[in-house]
Amino acid sequence: MKPILCLACLCLTPLLAAEPAPKKPLNIVFLLADDWRFDTLGIAGNPVVKTPNLDKLARENFRFTHACVTSAICGVSRSSFLSGQWMSRHGNRSFDAMKTPWAQSYPGLLRANGYYTGHVGKWHSGTFPKQEFDFGRAYSGAHWIKREDGSEIHVTRKNEEDALEFLATRPKDKPFLLNLWFFAPHAEDEHPDQYRPQPASMSLYQDMEIPIPPLASETALRNLPEFLQAAENESRIRYHWRFDTPEKYQRMMKNYYRLCTEVDAVCGRILRELEAQGILDETIVVFSGDNGYYHGDRGLADKWYSHEESIRVPLIVHDPRMPQSSLGRTNDDFVLNVDLAPTLLAAAGIAAPESMQGRDFAPLYLAPDREPSPPWRTEFLHEHGTISNKNRIPSSDSVVRRDFKYTFWPEWDHEDLYDLHHDPLEQHNLARGPEHADTLAAMRKQLQTLKSAAK
């Protein structure tokens, strides 16, 4: 404290300490890729894909290695991100609007508490509620989009332009939320080429041979339940669109990885813009995916089921509150898409509504050497509704643990039980063996417990 001279008594009187300036609310940028599974990152050990910007973000911040979704399908997962709820509660079983009131979503709560909110890119959770955002532009479904003048722009390039416009035009006296939800690298299902990157990316991976996944085998296909092997199953149909010959596999996967690298480049551009504006150290940045993806594994394409390659997603977090000791570290706890909403609200100083079922995961990176209280989850419910009919995409419910995974297919009255310690590739169904009867009974009971809690 600086002394001041008291002219009345010619003595030194300490100046009263000023009140500490209130902390500025943190800005939030949520980067969400589509159909991007956990290992589609160089830093996650992928030997092919080039993701230098996301790798750098992870090296300098924090990465979760066992982040998962509670429903491996675009629309349902996005509603879970928005609401912090399982499908059983938010009610979107495919691509419909969630039943959760908008005022209980994280964008709704942030806006109600003074945030300037923006959404750019894919929505896929009912009709886009443009009126609920200060800046809203939703589009997806095609890799090339027509402009008003008739020219075409790539969807990832448009994501970049719109996000930069949001950052340039936002009011500078308010904290902000930006959802940058990419359509890529989702396939353009109606187009024979499926994955359509920008011309400048075509030299990438050109001279490489993309490794065939260990599970891309006839044996792995035959280890699936018979109804997943059937010709009318949607995963099998899309497998034949994309991966059923060596030449097709190489062409499709190279273009898929090109789309990923384009998304990575835009993520880097957004990070550099935050830095140029001097606000990166005032902004939480999260990168994740809406579900995993089969790259021909098990003779399948797309997602939907509870295998590891379908439910696990990347999760990288930059948070200015993070201590130096956290930087560059990883965590292998089950962090879920339902956890994002309460985490972002807590960072903004906003209480999560009781309707949210997820949990603030920031303590896992703010104090990584301290056991969270209560202890972190060791299991979770994965649920998926029927899409069209039981032959096309059947419904399933799973209890996912690190040691065992149990799945019940109600329309087929079929059970799967895998010992993940001894069978991490989920190849040997133990549900029929009497030696695992006790484990099976316990998992059945726990599934009902988790399903009741999810409602």
N, C-alpha and C positions, 0 to 999 in steps of 0.2 A: 504494500500500500504506500502511495506517495504521501509524505507529510505536507501539510499546508500551514502557512503562517497565520496565526490568529492575531490580528492587529489590536484587538481589545486587550489581550493579556500578554502579548509578545511571547507566547509559548507555542510549541509545536503540538498540533492536534492531528491524530490519524484520520485520514479520509475514510468514511464508511465504505466497506466493500460493496461493489455493484452486484446486483443480481446476475447470476450466470445467464448468458443468452440462451434462449430455448433452442434445442437441437432442431435442425431442419428435418422434416419428414423425408425418408428415403424415396427416391424415384424407383420404379420397377419396370424392367424390360423382360418379358417372357418370350423366349425363342422356342417355338415348338415345331419340330419336323414331323413329317408324316411317314409311317411305315419304316421307321429307322430303328433297327434293333440295337441292343446294348454294345455289340462288338463292332459296329460300323464306325470306328474311330481308330486312327493310327495309334493313339495313346492307350487304347484298349487291346492292342495286340494285333489289329487287322494288318496283314502284310501287304495289302494292295491299296486300299482307299487313301486318298490324300486329303487330310483334314487339318492343315497346319494351324488355322486360327482357333479351332475348337481344342486342338491339342495344347496350344499355348494357354488358352483360357483355363484348361484343367491343370496344367503344370503349375500355373501361378495362383491357383485358387483351390477348389475342393471338388472331388468327383466321388459319386456314389456308384459302386460296382454292381449292386443288386437291387437297383430301382426297378419296380414292377408296376404294371397296371392291373386294375381290378376287373377290367373287361377288355379283352384284346380286340377291339373294333373301334374305328375312328369316332363315330358319333357318340357312342356311349362313353368312351374314355374322355372325350372333350367335355361332356356334361359332368363327369366326375371331377375333372380339373376345375371347372367353373364353380361347382357346388360344394366340393369337399365331401361328396356322398357316393356310396355304392349305387349301382344301377337299381337295386331293390327299393331305394328310397327316392332317387331323383326321377325314376320312372321312364327314362328314355331307353328303350330296349333295342333301338337300331339307329335311326337318324332323325328322330322326332325331337320336338322341344321338350326340355325337362320340365317336370311338374313343380320343381322347386321355385318359389317366388324369386324374381330377379333381385329383389332387395336383399336376399340372403346369399347372393353370389359374391365372389370376391370383387369383380368389376363394379357391381352395384353398390357394395359397401364402401369401396374406395372413392367412388364418385360422390356418394352421399357425405363423405367426410373430407371433401375439398380437393380431391384429386382430379386432374384433367385426364380423361381416359380415352384411349384409342385402340382400335382393333384393325389389323391389316391382314388379309389373306383368307385362308380356309376357315369355315365355321362348322358346317355339317352337323349342327345340333338344333334342328328345326329351322324356322325362318330367322334370318339374321335380324336381331333387334337393334337396328341402326339408331333408333331414337334413344337408346340407352347409353350410347357412347357420344363423346364430344367430337370424335373423329372416327368414322366407321366406313371401311371398305372391305367387303367380303366377296371372294371369288375363288373358284377351284374347279376341278373336273377336267381341265385341259391344260396342257403344257404351253400352248400358244394361244394368246387372247387377242381378239380384235379391238383395236382402238377406235375411237369415234371417227377418225379420218380414214378408216379402212385398213391401215397398216397393222402389223402384228407385233406383239411384244411377248417375250417369254414370261411365264407366270412368276418365276423367281426374280427376274429383273423388275417386274412390276412390284413385287413385294419390297424390293430394295427402294425403288423410287417413292413409293407411298410411305414407307417407314421414315425415310429421310425427310420427306415433306412434313410428316408429323413432328419430327424433332426440330425442324427449322421454324415451324409456325406455332408451336405450343406456347402458351403464356409463360413467361419466365418467372412469374411470381407465384406459381403453384407447383406442387409436386405432381408427377405424372405417372400413369400406367400405360405401357405400350405392349399389347399382345401382337407379336409378329409370328403368325401361324402359317407356315409354309404349306403349299400343296405338295411340292417335291419332298422326297423322291417317289411319292405314290405313282403307280402306273396310270396311264390314260387307258382305262380298260376297254373303251370302245375303239381304240386305234390299233391296227395290226402291229405297229412298232412298240406299243406299250410304254416305253421310256424314251422321251424325246428331249435330249439336252440341246443346249445352244451350240451353234456351229463352232464357236471358238473353243469349245471343250472337246471336240472330236479327236484331237491329237492325244488327249490324255488316255493312258492305259492301252494305247494302240498296239504296242509291241509286246504286251504282257499276256501271259496265260493265267487266267483266273483259276485258282485252285477249286476243285470240286469239293463240296462239303463232305465230311466223313459219313454223314447220315443220308447222303443222296445215293441210296442203294435200294435194290429190290428187296433185300432182307429187311431193311428198316421200314419199307412200305408194308410188307407182310406182317410186321409186328404191330401194326395199328389195328384197332377194331375194324371188322369187316365193312361196317357202314362208312368209314372214312376212306376205305380203299375203292369204293364203288364209283363207277364212271359218272354218275350224276352228282357226286359230291363236288361242291364249288371249288374246293382246294385242288382237287384232281383236274377239274376243267381248266383252271388257270395255270396249273403246272404244264399242261399241254400247250397253252398259249405261249409259255415263256421258256421252259427249261427241258423239254423232252428230247432234245438232240444236243450233242456236244457243241455244234456250231451255234445253235440258238442260245444255249446257255452262255457262251462267251459273249455273244452280241448283246444279249439282254443285260447281263451283269456289268459289262463295261459301261453301257448307257446308264444303268442304275447308279453306278459309282460316279459317273460324270455329273449326274443330278445332285448327288451328295456333295461333291466338291464345289458345285455352284452355290449350294446352300451355305457351305462353310465360308465361301468368299463373302457372301452377303453378311453373315454373322460378323466376320472381321471388319467389314465396312461400317457396320453399326457401332461396333466397339470403338473404332477409330473416331467416329463422329462424336460419341459420348466423351471421349478423351479430348477432342478438339474443342468441345464446348465447355470443358473444365468440370464435367459433372460425373465422370466415371466413378470417382470416389464418393459420390453421393447417390449411387444407383446400384440396386440389386439387379444382377443379370442371371437368369436361369436358362439353361438349354436342356431340352428333353425331347422325347418322342411320344406319340400317342399310342403306340403299340409296337411290338416286335414284328418279325417277318420271317417267313420261310423262304430261303433261297434254294428251293429244290430239295431241302432237307425232308426226309421221309417220303419223298415223292409228292410233296405238297408245295403250294404257293399261297401267298397272303398270310393270314393270321387266324384269329378266332378261337383256337384251342389253347390248352394250358401248358403246352411244352415250353421249355425254357426259352427257346428261340422266338416264341410268340409273345410271351408276357414280359420279358425283360427289356428295358429301355435305357438309353443313356441319361444321366443326370449330372450336370455340372453347375456349380453355383459360385458366383462372384458376389461377395457381400462385404461392404466396407467395414462392417463391425468385426470381421473375422480377425482373430489374433494372428500374429506372425507365425506362431507354432502350428497353425492349421494349413498354411499355404503349401500346396503341392501334395497334400495327403489324400487318402481315399478312405472310404468306409463301406463295409459290406453288409450293413443292416438292410432289412426290408423297408425301404422308403417307397411310398405308393403315390399314385397320381392324386388320390383323395387328400394327401397331406399338403399339397401345394397351397390350396386356398387358405387354410389356417396359418400356414407359415408366412405367406405374404401379408396377411392381415396383422399378425403379431408384429412383424417388422415395421408396419405402419402405425403401430400403437392402437389398433382397432380390435376389440374383442370379437372373436369368432362366435357366430350364433350357435345355439345349442343344436341346431339341425345339422351342423357339420360333423361328420364322423371321422375325419382325418385328424392328424396330430401335427403340431408345429415341430418340424425336424431341425430347426436352426440350432438347438442345443448340441446336436451331433457334430456340427462343425464349429460352433462358437466355443465349445468346451470339449474337444474330442477325447481328452484323457479322463473325463469324468463320467461316471455311470449315470445315465439319465434317470430321473425319478418321476413317475414310476418307470421300471425297466422297459426298454423298447420291445416292440412286438417280435415274436419268433415264428409267427404263422399269419396267414391271411386267407380270405375267401376270394377266389376268382370265380366270377359268374358270367354266363353268356346266354342270351336268349336265342330262340329259334329265328332264323332268317328265312322266310318263305315257307320252308317245310323241313321235316326231320332228315330228308334225304339230301337236301342242298346244304344247309348249315344247321346242324342240330344244336339243341341247348345242352349246356353242361354246367356243373358246379364242382369246384375243386377246393380242397384244403391244401395249401402250399406251405411246406416247411423246408428246412435245410436237410433233414434226414429222410423224410418220406413225403410223397405227394399222392393224394387220393382224388380221383375224379369219378363222378356219377353222371351218367348220360340217361336222364329220366325217360326220354322217348324210346330208348332202346333197352331199358332196364339192364344197363351194362356198367361194370365197375372196372377201374384201373387202379392199381396200387404199385408204386415204384419206390424202391429203396435207393435214394439218390446218393448215398455214400458209396454203395457198391455198384450202382448202375446209373451214373450221372446222365447218360444219354437216353434213359427211359426206354429201354428195349425189352425188359422182361417183366411182364405183368404178373404180380404176385397175388392178385385178388382171388385166384382160384385155388391156391395152395393152402392146405390145412395148417401148415406150420406158421402162417401169418394171420391166423384167425383172430387173435387178440388185437393185433395192430389194426386190422381191418374193422373190427367192431368199434374200436376207439375212434378211428377216423370217421366212420359213419356218424357216430354220436356227435363228434366235434363239428362236422359239417352242418348238422341241424342247429347247433348252438350258434355258429357263425352266421348262418342264414337268418336266424331269428334276430340277431343283433344288427344285421344290415338293413332291416326294414324301417 
